[in-house]
Amino acid sequence: MKSLKKALSFLLCAALLVGCGLVPALAEGADAGTPVPAAEGSFSFLNFNVAGLPSLTASSEKAARQKLLGQKVGADGYDIVAVQEDFGYDGDFAAGLGMPFRSYGPQSAAFGDGLNVFSKTAVYNVAREGWNKKGGMLWEGDIVSQKGVMLAVVELAPGVYVDVYNLHADAYGGQESIDARYDNFRQTMDFINAHSKEHPVIVTGDFNEAFHFGAEGRYFYSVFVEQLGFADVWAELANGGSYTDFSAWSGDYWGRWDSVECILYRSSDTVTLTPTSHRYVNYTDDAGNAISDHYAAAATFTYAASALASAEGLNAAKEEQPDVIRMVKIVFEDLRYIFSHFDEVTTLLKYMNDMEYLYTHYSR
């Protein structure tokens, strides 16, 4: 009888404590066997090529446009913003954006990759890799640019982190460019496998590639979906989860459907990422003119963590110091290409305003 009274007393006390909020109760509608997440929430995400390449003739005008662009993006209240071509006007864009945490890539178009991540929450362990392979013609710019991929670990909540990869792949459609882009994707795969095998991951950027691009698109799908296990937010939410059937769409795809501004995601064993919305955004000035030559891709996610991660090994993002040896190497490589392809240089100087001629008479 005494043991029965003790049990009843224990149950009564537990009920009182739950009622007072001192012991967490099961969520409404849940049964006793449903695990309660250690943390859950949502966040918004924007991927954007901000077209921040330096201008020698209209630098003040471009600085003002970059600040305006930052203000417009900031007004939309995204939690994480990944950008490409963030070069000479980074300070103007960042001032308009007003987000407290960020990466700090080199701002020189000659030596920087133009990649950065901004966030409302802390950013850690920033790492960068320049592409091993470049392709195309001199006037396309990839040969003498420092595109690549970067990693930034972003805190979603205390003990919950997501690895954000931001890349800018080789552009254009010549065979050299296609081969270089394939190599960019393979290098990204190796980069992800080296850092993020057990982490939730978002891969975003300007891929200069889309799933509907025939053989190129199938290769894109093979690397990121089949081999790395990612899903694409647009394909999942807007195309019924299909990466091969685009019959529901017609007309120009740019900034409308299956565009080159992708947001790919992958959950981990302990953190589940679930996309809940996707849209393309064209940011314009007061006169209705596009501020960038790219559309932005925006998404929202929910997350649920079954366990919290340790903060051990996380280092806050800080100013990235110039690598003098790398800078010298870049200058040497660019000069070597220019002097070994002097016919391209002279042709470009002569026909720089006639791209049709350049592509008709010179292509690889």
C-alpha positions in Angstrom: 0.0 0.0 0.0 2.9 2.4 0.9 4.5 1.8 -2.5 1.2 2.5 -4.2 0.8 5.8 -2.3 4.4 6.8 -3.3 3.7 6.1 -6.9 0.5 8.1 -6.8 2.3 10.9 -5.0 5.0 10.9 -7.7 2.5 11.0 -10.5 0.6 13.9 -8.9 3.8 15.9 -8.4 4.9 15.3 -12.0 1.5 16.5 -13.2 1.8 19.6 -11.2 5.3 20.4 -12.4 4.2 19.9 -16.0 1.3 22.2 -15.5 3.6 24.9 -14.0 5.9 24.6 -17.0 8.8 23.2 -14.9 9.0 20.0 -16.9 8.6 19.9 -20.7 5.4 18.2 -21.8 4.9 16.3 -25.0 3.8 18.5 -28.0 0.1 18.6 -28.5 -1.0 15.6 -30.6 2.3 13.7 -30.1 2.4 10.3 -28.5 5.0 9.2 -25.9 7.1 7.5 -28.6 7.6 10.6 -30.7 11.1 12.0 -30.3 11.2 15.7 -29.4 13.9 17.6 -31.5 16.7 19.1 -29.6 16.2 22.3 -31.6 14.0 23.3 -34.5 13.3 26.5 -36.4 13.4 28.1 -39.9 15.6 30.4 -41.9 15.5 32.3 -45.2 18.2 32.1 -47.8 19.2 34.2 -50.8 21.7 33.4 -53.6 22.7 36.3 -55.8 25.3 37.3 -58.4 25.5 41.0 -57.5 27.5 42.1 -60.6 30.1 44.0 -58.5 32.9 44.1 -61.0 34.9 47.3 -60.9 34.1 50.1 -63.4 36.8 52.5 -64.5 34.3 55.0 -66.1 31.4 55.0 -63.7 32.7 53.9 -60.3 30.7 56.3 -58.2 27.5 55.4 -60.0 28.2 51.7 -59.6 29.0 52.2 -55.9 25.7 53.9 -55.4 23.9 51.0 -57.2 25.6 48.4 -55.1 24.6 50.2 -51.9 21.0 50.4 -53.2 21.2 46.7 -54.0 22.4 46.0 -50.5 19.5 48.0 -49.0 16.9 46.3 -51.1 18.2 42.8 -50.2 18.5 43.8 -46.6 14.9 45.1 -46.5 13.7 41.6 -47.5 15.1 40.4 -44.2 17.0 37.2 -45.3 18.8 35.3 -42.6 21.7 34.1 -44.9 22.8 35.8 -48.1 25.4 34.2 -50.5 26.8 36.4 -53.2 29.1 36.2 -56.2 31.0 39.0 -58.0 31.3 40.9 -54.8 34.5 42.8 -55.6 35.4 46.5 -55.6 32.1 47.7 -54.1 31.8 45.2 -51.3 31.8 47.9 -48.7 28.9 49.7 -50.3 26.9 46.6 -50.7 27.6 45.5 -47.1 26.7 48.9 -45.8 23.4 48.7 -47.5 22.8 45.1 -46.4 23.6 45.8 -42.7 24.1 42.1 -41.6 26.2 41.6 -38.5 28.2 38.5 -39.6 30.1 37.7 -42.8 33.1 36.3 -44.6 35.8 38.6 -45.8 37.1 37.7 -49.2 39.8 39.8 -51.0 38.0 42.7 -52.8 40.4 42.9 -55.8 38.9 41.6 -59.0 42.4 40.6 -60.0 43.1 38.5 -57.0 39.7 37.8 -55.3 37.1 35.2 -56.1 34.1 37.6 -55.5 32.5 35.1 -53.1 31.0 36.0 -49.7 28.4 34.8 -47.2 26.5 37.3 -45.0 24.4 36.2 -42.1 22.3 37.3 -39.1 24.0 34.7 -37.0 27.7 33.7 -36.6 29.9 32.6 -39.5 32.8 30.2 -38.9 35.6 28.3 -40.6 35.7 30.1 -43.9 37.8 28.2 -46.5 38.4 28.9 -50.2 39.6 27.0 -53.2 40.4 28.5 -56.6 39.5 26.4 -59.6 42.2 24.0 -60.9 40.9 24.3 -64.4 39.8 27.3 -66.5 38.6 27.5 -70.1 37.4 29.6 -72.9 38.5 32.7 -74.7 40.3 35.7 -73.2 37.4 38.0 -73.8 35.1 35.8 -71.8 37.1 36.6 -68.7 37.3 33.1 -67.0 41.0 32.6 -68.1 42.1 35.7 -66.1 39.6 35.6 -63.3 39.9 33.9 -59.9 36.6 32.1 -59.6 36.3 29.2 -57.2 34.3 27.8 -54.3 34.1 28.8 -50.6 32.9 27.2 -47.4 31.3 29.1 -44.5 29.9 27.3 -41.5 26.8 29.2 -40.4 25.1 28.9 -37.0 21.3 28.4 -37.3 20.8 28.2 -33.5 23.1 27.3 -30.5 24.5 23.9 -31.3 23.0 23.8 -34.8 25.2 24.6 -37.8 24.9 24.3 -41.6 27.9 24.2 -44.0 27.2 26.7 -46.8 29.2 26.2 -50.1 29.2 29.2 -52.5 30.7 28.8 -56.0 31.1 30.6 -59.3 31.7 28.1 -62.1 33.3 28.6 -65.4 30.9 30.2 -67.9 30.1 30.0 -71.7 29.5 27.1 -74.0 32.7 26.3 -75.8 34.2 22.9 -75.3 37.0 24.2 -73.2 34.5 26.0 -71.0 32.3 22.9 -70.6 35.4 20.8 -69.7 36.5 23.4 -67.2 33.0 23.5 -65.7 32.9 19.7 -65.3 36.2 19.9 -63.5 34.9 22.7 -61.3 32.0 20.4 -60.2 34.4 17.5 -59.5 36.6 19.8 -57.5 33.6 21.0 -55.5 32.6 17.4 -54.8 36.1 16.7 -53.4 36.0 19.9 -51.3 32.6 18.9 -49.8 33.7 15.3 -49.1 36.8 16.6 -47.4 34.9 18.9 -45.0 31.2 18.0 -44.7 30.5 14.3 -44.8 28.5 14.3 -41.6 27.1 17.8 -41.7 23.9 19.4 -43.2 25.0 21.2 -46.3 23.7 23.9 -48.7 25.5 24.4 -52.0 24.7 27.5 -53.9 26.1 30.0 -56.3 26.3 30.9 -60.0 26.7 27.4 -61.5 26.5 28.6 -65.2 24.6 25.3 -65.5 21.1 24.0 -65.2 19.5 20.5 -65.2 17.7 21.0 -68.5 20.9 21.8 -70.4 21.0 18.4 -72.2 24.2 16.3 -71.7 25.7 19.1 -69.5 22.7 19.1 -67.3 22.8 15.4 -66.9 26.4 15.6 -65.8 25.4 18.3 -63.3 22.7 16.0 -62.0 25.1 13.1 -61.8 27.6 15.0 -59.6 25.4 16.8 -57.2 22.3 14.6 -56.9 23.4 11.1 -57.7 26.9 11.2 -56.3 26.7 13.8 -53.5 23.0 13.1 -52.5 21.8 16.7 -52.8 18.3 17.9 -53.8 17.5 21.1 -55.6 14.9 23.5 -54.1 13.4 24.6 -57.4 13.2 21.0 -58.8 11.6 19.7 -55.6 9.1 22.5 -55.0 8.3 23.8 -58.4 8.9 20.8 -60.7 7.4 18.0 -58.7 10.8 16.6 -57.8 11.7 15.9 -61.4 15.2 16.6 -62.8 14.4 15.4 -66.3 10.9 16.4 -67.2 10.5 20.2 -67.9 7.4 19.9 -70.1 5.5 22.2 -67.8 7.8 25.1 -68.6 8.4 27.1 -71.8 10.0 30.3 -73.0 13.2 31.8 -71.6 14.4 29.9 -68.5 16.6 32.7 -67.2 15.3 33.7 -63.7 12.0 31.9 -64.4 12.6 28.1 -64.2 15.5 25.8 -63.7 17.9 28.8 -63.8 21.7 28.8 -63.2 21.2 30.3 -59.7 20.8 27.1 -57.8 20.2 26.3 -54.1 21.0 22.6 -53.4 20.6 21.0 -49.9 21.4 17.8 -48.0 20.4 16.8 -44.5 22.7 15.0 -42.1 22.0 12.2 -39.6 21.2 14.7 -36.9 19.9 17.8 -38.7 17.0 17.6 -41.2 16.7 20.5 -43.7 13.3 20.9 -45.4 12.7 23.6 -48.1 9.3 25.3 -47.8 9.4 28.0 -50.6 11.4 29.1 -53.6 11.3 32.1 -55.9 13.4 34.1 -58.3 13.8 37.8 -57.6 14.7 40.7 -60.0 16.0 43.6 -58.0 15.4 47.0 -59.8 16.1 50.6 -59.0 13.3 53.3 -58.7 13.2 53.6 -62.5 12.5 49.8 -62.9 16.0 49.1 -64.3 17.7 45.8 -63.1 20.5 46.6 -60.7 22.3 43.3 -61.4 22.6 41.3 -64.7 21.4 38.3 -62.8 18.2 37.2 -61.0 18.5 36.2 -57.3 17.2 32.8 -56.0 15.4 32.9 -52.7 14.3 30.0 -50.5 13.1 29.3 -47.0 13.9 26.2 -44.9 12.8 24.5 -41.7 15.3 22.6 -39.7 15.1 20.0 -36.9 18.1 18.8 -35.0 17.9 15.5 -33.0 21.1 16.4 -31.2 23.2 19.5 -30.7 26.7 19.8 -32.1 29.8 20.9 -30.2 31.3 24.3 -30.9 34.8 22.8 -30.6 37.0 23.6 -33.6 34.9 26.5 -34.8 36.8 29.7 -35.6 34.9 33.0 -36.2 35.3 34.5 -39.7 37.7 37.4 -39.8 39.6 39.6 -42.2 41.5 37.3 -44.7 45.1 38.3 -45.2 46.5 38.7 -48.7 48.5 35.7 -49.9 51.5 37.3 -51.6 52.8 34.1 -53.0 49.4 33.3 -54.5 49.2 36.9 -56.0 52.6 36.6 -57.6 51.5 33.2 -59.1 48.3 34.7 -60.5 50.2 37.5 -62.2 52.7 35.1 -63.7 50.0 32.7 -65.0 48.0 35.6 -66.5 51.0 37.1 -68.2 52.0 33.7 -69.5 48.6 33.1 -71.0 48.5 36.6 -72.6 51.9 36.3 -74.2 51.2 32.7 -75.4 47.9 33.8 -76.9 48.9 37.2 -78.3 46.6 36.7 -81.3 43.6 36.8 -78.9 44.9 40.0 -77.3 45.3 41.8 -80.6 41.9 40.5 -81.9 40.2 41.6 -78.7 41.7 45.1 -78.9 40.5 45.4 -82.5 37.1 43.9 -82.2 36.2 44.3 -78.5 32.8 45.8 -79.4 31.9 43.1 -81.9 31.3 39.9 -80.0 29.6 38.3 -82.9 32.8 38.6 -84.9 34.9 37.3 -82.1 32.8 34.2 -81.6 32.5 33.6 -85.4 36.2 33.7 -86.0 37.7 32.5 -82.7 36.1 29.8 -80.6 37.3 26.7 -78.7 
